[in-house]
Amino acid sequence: MSLHSKFVFRPKMAEVFRNYDRSRFSKDLFAGIIVGIVAIPLAIAFGIASGVGPTEGLVTAIIAGFLISAFGGSNVQIGGPTGAFIVIVYGVIQQYGVGGLAIATIMAGIMLVLMGVFRLGRVIKFMPYPIIVGFTGGIAITIFSTQMNDLLGLGIENVPANFVDKWVCYFRNIGNIDWWSLGVGVASILIIAFMPRLSKRAPGALVAIMVMTLLVWVLRRYCGVDSIRTIGDIYELPAGIPAPGIPKIESGTFFSTVQSLLPVAFTIAMLGAIESLLSAMVADGVIGDRHDSDTELVGQGIANIVAPFFGGIPATGAIARTMANINNGGRTPVAGIVHTAVLLLVLLAFGRLVGAIPMPCLAGVLIMVSYNMSGWRTIRSMCRQSASGVLVMFTTLLLTVLFDLTIAIEVGLLLAVVSFMRRIMETSNISVIRDEMELHHDGKAADEKLSIPAGTEIYEIEGPFFFGIANKFDELTRSRDSMPIRIVRMRKVSFIDSTGIHNLEIFVRSSLDEGRTVILSGVNKRVHAAIEKAGIVDMVGRENVLDHIHKALIRAGEVSRSLGLEQK
């Protein structure tokens, strides 16, 4: 189906109950419960790390997760807050407050819906891989750096947002390490790291939280150790889903705030689209299914439009939770909805227990998240590949760490485009042929030789006729004493851009002004339509636009004889 076909909104949830039975429901129910348990510590940790709180993290996982499952285009996608948004969300809150974050998230949701409606799902999946690896690795490093305060128990109230300033602050306060907090954090990391060896089903993060929460409670109650901070010491405990409300921004600065938030909203939308579609693609490969990219984008957009009205933060498809859903038997959106019901139960019935979770333990959870998303093995393998790919990857990574994700993606895309153009130019070529030309029908040896009529030369263009090769063509034609008959052979020109059309038009016009004849050979339908629309076909004469070199040479012979040129 082409990108120009009409968009049809087809949520996978609408197809679930056609052949749904008790066996399928029991598997989805079990998978949803397991994924809900896995999502508890992650939702809380992502909410806190983003600068909001545990309630907002859980609310996002509940509301956005439900809407993504109900309206998305994947059968197994699990949505909610993810580590990729931590850096963006934290920065927006620092600059614009929670109200600004809500506006940016709603704007991003609208952009996601429009991306789906205009069928951009397939296009977004073509994001260069080095950029994805680069900003993912950069986000992982940034997440890791944000957790040092809680892991080491430094007690710094206002940690700088800038990466370099943050580490300078850490080193200045290194003497304030709380060894109890560090012990809890390191123990949490070890539990998460080694839990898969003991049990594949038990989520390491949840086990670490349960064990460390109990340990810290014992230390406080019976050993007098009260230096380990818990969630309840810092945040108001979750007591249910907040009532919906309109995001608040000063009325006098609303439009200026919206304008300044546009780049951030676009970054949130692009990151959400990339992460959700990559997650859906990975899931398809595992279960042999096929998701609807455009419907998935609309579902993601709806979730990000609605969640901020309840205090939620940006959400997208989460690869780790989606894979947990698949591995535990989930095959329909029902599993995703069950997972949100589990989270809602935790929020309503066990909210007070959340306050007892130690902050160093959450820091350990997020450090393991950053390790898993860093993709260091992928980075290592990519270092053995092309230099241009390595440059794009490390530039994107460093800019993500040192500046922000918006700049990183913009510069990464620019470098990737420049690298792509350079490679295209390396594979494109323009040659000038006189006297005799060889035809290679089998791509190897020349099996046919054609004589070229007197006064004729052939300019053969191999590759796309875009602005890089077009300028090369212009330089070549200007630097030669040309023959009275010029054949431009374009059989290997797959497309022509506006610069190519402009340069071809100048070439034709100057040739005609000098009394020369221009013949276009091997023009495919797409290129023919482009040059005809530009008026070049009428300029050279329709009799001089031919589909094969044999016809072009016959035509050149006719012109040569009419000019009285001597045959060779």
Protein Blocks (a to p, Z undefined) as FASTA:
>chain_A
ZZkbccddddfklmmmmmgcfklmmmmmmmmmmmmmmmmmmmmmmmmmnopamklmmmmm
mmmmmmmmmmmcbfkbccdddfklmmmmmmmmmmnojmlmmmmmmmmmmmmmmmmmnopm
mmmmmpcfklmmmmmmmmmmmmmmmmmmmmnonopabacfblklmmmmmmmmmmmpcfkl
mmmmmmmmmmmmmmmmmomklcfklmmmmmmmmmmmmmmmmnopakbccfklmmccdebj
cddddddddfklmmmmmmmmmmmmmmmmmmmmmmmmmmmmmmmmmnopacdfklmmmmmm
mmmmmmmmnopacddddfklmmmmmmnopabfklmmmmmmmmmmmmmmmmmmmmmpcfkl
mmmmmmmmmmmmnommmmmmmmmmcfklmmmmmmmmmmmmmmcmklmmmmmmmmmmmmmm
mmmmmmgccdddehiacddfkopacfbdcdddehiacdddedjddfklmmmmmmmmmmpc
cdfbdcddfklmmbdcfklmmmmmmmmmmmmmnopacddehiafklmmmmmmnommmmno
pklccfbfklmmmmmmmmmmmnopacZZ
